[in-house]
């Protein structure tokens, strides 16, 4: 019986932690992260969760950009900059984007 109660408590704890996990849309909506012209996500307001999210997403983006660059015979930088412009264009009003001079502004 004690094991069952402990298991239920652990499941409840994990479920509550998942509810607090930061996702990209939530982080953008809270003004913690924003899109940059270089194709990568940037931290607007540093929190441990935002920094971790940005690192994870940027690694996945870099991997995808490398694949696309190899497939098309262009540089990683070319792919990243094109993706950055598309991401900025698609950014919702009120979310942050970084200008080419490095300033964070809301779109």
N, C-alpha and C positions, 0 to 999 in steps of 0.2 A: 504494500500500500504506500509505503514511504517513497519507493522508487517511482510509482505512478505519479504521485504529487510532485516529485522533483522533475520528472519529465514534462509534466504539464506546465510547471513554472518556467522551465527552460524554453519551451515552445512559445509561451507568452512573451518572454523576454526577447527572443529572436524576432517575433512578429512585431513587437514595438520598435525594435531597432530598425527593421526594414521600413517601417512607416516614417522614420526620421532620416533615412538615407537620402542624400541629395542627388537629384537627377538634373540633367542639363536644362530642361524647361524650368524647373523650380529654381535652379541657380540663376538663370537669366532673369526670371520674374522677380527674384529678390535683389537683383542688381549686384550680384556677386561676381559674375563672369560676363564676358562679352566677346564678340567676334573681332578679329584683327585682319588687316590687309594681307598679312603673310600666310593666311590659311589656317592659322592655329587659334585656339581659344586662349584668352588671356584672363588673368585674375584682376577684377576691379577692386573688390574689397576682400582682403585675405582672411580666410577662416581655414582651419585645418581641412574641413570637408571640401571647400572650394578648391584648395590647392591640390588635394588628392584627385578630385574629379577632373581638373584641368590636365594634370599629368597623365591620367588614364586615357582621356579622350584624345589628347595630342599624340600619344604614342600610337593609338589606333589610326588616327588621321595620317601620321607619317608613314605607317606601314601601307595604307591604301594609296597614298601619293606615290610611294616608291614603285608599287605594282603598276600604277597607271603610267608613270614616267617610262618604265621599261617597256611596257606594251606599245607605247606610242613613239618611242625614240626621242623623248624630250627630257629636260632636266627636272629634277625634283622641285627646284625653286619655281619653274614655270607652272607646274601642276599646282603647287601650293598657292601661288599668287592668284591663279584663275579660280581656285576653290575659295580663296579668301574673299574675292570680289563677289562671287555667287552667294556666299554665306552672308555677307553684309547686305547684299540686295534683298535677301530673303528674311532678314532680321525684322522682327515685329516692332511696331512703333512703341517707344517707351523702353526698349531694351538697349543695352550699351553696345557701342561699336568704337573701335579705336581709329582715330584719324591717322593719315600718313605721318603727321608730325608728332604722334604719340599721345595725343589727348583722348581721354574717354569722354564720349558724348552720347546722349540718348538720341535714338533715331526718331 
